């Protein structure tokens, strides 16, 4: 966490949550987070999640309310394969200089009945990490020839 904070030049950094997800080889019975993989490029959170993230800073991490409401905010996600090489669903990164959020994206919500792996007892809303693509829409890019992508296929657990 400290490495991320320093690399971002941030005053503070907070660990919000972690979930193990996988492909069919590590699935539990039914469609649950350990087997649930979104098979397309996406961001778990979109602009509409900002309010809840700011509420979590004040409600869960005791950041003073004015600071939580006005500070710069960056949500960083770590993705890594677990127990197998990522062949089918590689990490894909889209160069933001080739992407326009207003014209090149689609918002989506997941089925409310889909279990995405948030197994812990629920916290009050102002302390709970937003549930990706459920509390507010997530964002996925639509295809544009002008987009520039990097794919990290066949990532191993060591990478």
SVG drawing of the C-alpha trace seen along z (x, -y; Angstrom):
<svg xmlns="http://www.w3.org/2000/svg" viewBox="-31 -21 38 48">
<polyline fill="none" stroke="black" stroke-width="0.4" points="0.0,0.0 2.8,-2.4 4.5,-1.7 1.3,-2.7 0.9,-5.8 4.4,-6.9 4.2,-6.1 1.0,-8.2 2.4,-11.0 -0.6,-10.7 -0.7,-11.9 -2.9,-9.0 -3.8,-5.5 -6.4,-3.1 -6.9,0.6 -10.6,1.1 -11.2,4.7 -10.0,7.8 -11.8,10.6 -10.5,13.8 -12.0,14.5 -11.2,17.2 -12.1,19.2 -14.1,22.5 -11.3,24.5 -11.6,22.7 -15.4,22.3 -17.5,23.1 -21.0,24.5 -23.0,22.1 -22.1,18.7 -20.1,17.0 -17.1,14.7 -14.5,17.5 -15.8,18.4 -17.2,15.1 -15.1,13.4 -16.4,10.5 -15.3,11.6 -14.8,8.1 -12.7,5.0 -14.2,2.9 -13.6,0.6 -15.3,1.9 -16.2,-1.7 -17.4,-4.7 -17.8,-8.4 -21.1,-7.8 -19.2,-5.9 -17.3,-9.0 -19.8,-10.1 -19.8,-6.7 -16.0,-6.5 -15.9,-9.9 -18.4,-8.8 -16.3,-5.8 -13.2,-8.0 -15.1,-9.9 -17.2,-7.0 -14.7,-4.2 -11.3,-5.9 -12.0,-8.9 -10.9,-11.4 -12.3,-14.8 -15.5,-15.4 -14.4,-18.5 -11.1,-16.8 -13.0,-13.7 -15.4,-15.9 -12.7,-18.0 -9.5,-15.9 -8.1,-14.5 -9.3,-10.9 -7.8,-8.0 -9.1,-4.5 -6.5,-1.9 -7.2,1.7 -4.8,4.6 -5.4,7.6 -3.4,10.8 -4.0,14.4 -4.4,16.8 -3.5,20.5 -3.3,20.5 -1.9,18.6 -4.4,16.1 -5.0,17.4 -8.6,16.6 -9.1,13.3 -5.8,11.3 -5.2,8.0 -6.0,5.4 -5.0,1.7 -6.5,-1.1 -4.3,-4.2 -6.5,-6.9 -5.2,-9.4 -7.0,-7.5 -10.3,-7.2 -13.2,-9.7 -15.4,-8.7 -18.4,-10.6 -18.4,-9.0 -16.4,-5.7 -18.0,-4.0 -21.1,-2.2 -22.4,-2.1 -23.7,1.2 -25.1,2.9 -24.8,6.5 -27.8,8.6 -28.6,7.9 -28.9,11.7 -25.3,12.4 -23.0,13.2 -19.8,11.2 -18.1,12.4 -18.8,9.8 -19.2,12.4 -18.5,10.3 -21.4,9.0 -22.5,5.8 -21.2,2.5 -23.3,-0.7 -23.5,-2.4 -21.0,-5.1 -18.4,-2.5 -18.9,0.1 -16.8,0.2 -19.0,-0.3 -20.0,3.0 -18.7,2.9 -21.4,2.6 -24.1,2.9 -24.2,-0.2 -23.6,-2.4 -22.9,-1.6 -19.5,-0.3 -18.0,-1.4 -16.8,0.5 -15.2,-0.9 -16.9,-0.5 -14.8,0.5 -13.0,-2.3 -10.2,-1.8 -8.5,-4.8 -8.0,-3.0 -4.6,-1.9 -4.5,1.3 -1.8,3.3 -2.7,6.9 -0.8,8.9 -1.7,12.4 -0.5,15.6 0.3,13.8 1.5,16.2 1.0,15.9 4.5,14.5 3.9,11.5"/>
</svg>
